[in-house]
Amino acid sequence: AEEVFLVDLIVREGLASSKSDARRLIQQGGVSVGGKKITSIYQRIRRAKQGRPLVLKVGKHQFVRISEKVILIEDENSKNIH
């Protein structure tokens, strides 16, 4: 299954003008996937047979439905460290 960093997906979908812009949006709490706020710039997603289509929200007014079934990848780099 193909994995992609959420930062790259945000730029590819035209929701941010650059990777640095996408990282800033995530760090400021302006990105959610499937209703879950994303706090790590290392967050990845993967296509999956058993996932579900999700909505990617950037800011208050920008929404994109991710049409293929995807799941969020949890790993050591995407843990929220305070």
C-alpha positions in Angstrom: 0.0 0.0 0.0 1.2 3.5 -0.8 2.0 5.8 2.1 2.2 9.5 1.8 3.1 12.3 4.2 0.1 14.5 4.9 2.2 17.6 4.2 2.7 16.3 0.6 -1.0 15.5 0.2 -2.0 19.0 1.4 0.2 20.6 -1.2 -0.8 18.2 -4.0 -4.5 19.0 -3.4 -3.8 22.7 -3.6 -4.7 23.4 0.0 -1.3 25.0 0.7 1.2 26.7 -1.6 4.3 24.9 -0.3 5.4 22.2 2.1 6.5 24.8 4.6 3.1 26.4 4.4 1.5 23.0 5.0 3.7 22.3 8.0 2.9 25.7 9.5 -0.9 25.0 9.1 -0.5 21.6 10.9 1.6 23.1 13.7 -1.0 25.9 14.3 -3.8 23.3 14.6 -5.5 24.1 11.3 -5.6 20.6 9.8 -7.9 17.7 10.5 -8.5 14.3 8.8 -11.8 12.6 9.3 -12.6 14.9 12.2 -9.3 14.2 14.0 -7.0 17.2 14.5 -3.5 16.5 13.2 -0.7 17.8 15.4 2.4 16.2 13.8 4.1 17.3 10.6 5.3 13.7 10.2 1.7 12.3 10.0 1.3 9.8 7.1 -1.7 8.2 5.5 -1.9 4.9 3.6 -4.4 3.5 1.1 -6.2 0.6 2.7 -8.8 -2.0 1.7 -10.6 -1.6 5.0 -10.2 2.1 5.5 -12.8 4.6 4.6 -13.0 7.8 2.5 -12.1 10.8 4.7 -12.5 14.5 4.6 -9.3 16.6 4.8 -9.9 20.0 6.3 -7.4 22.8 6.1 -8.4 26.0 7.8 -12.0 26.9 8.3 -13.3 26.8 4.8 -11.1 24.4 2.7 -12.3 20.8 2.5 -11.3 17.9 0.2 -12.8 14.4 0.3 -10.1 11.8 -0.1 -11.9 9.5 -2.4 -9.9 6.3 -1.9 -10.0 4.4 1.4 -7.2 5.5 3.7 -6.0 5.1 7.3 -3.8 7.3 9.4 -0.4 5.8 10.2 0.6 6.0 13.9 4.3 5.6 14.5 7.0 7.0 16.7 7.6 10.1 14.5 4.0 11.0 14.4 3.4 10.9 18.2 2.6 14.2 19.8 5.5 15.2 22.0 5.1 18.0 24.5 
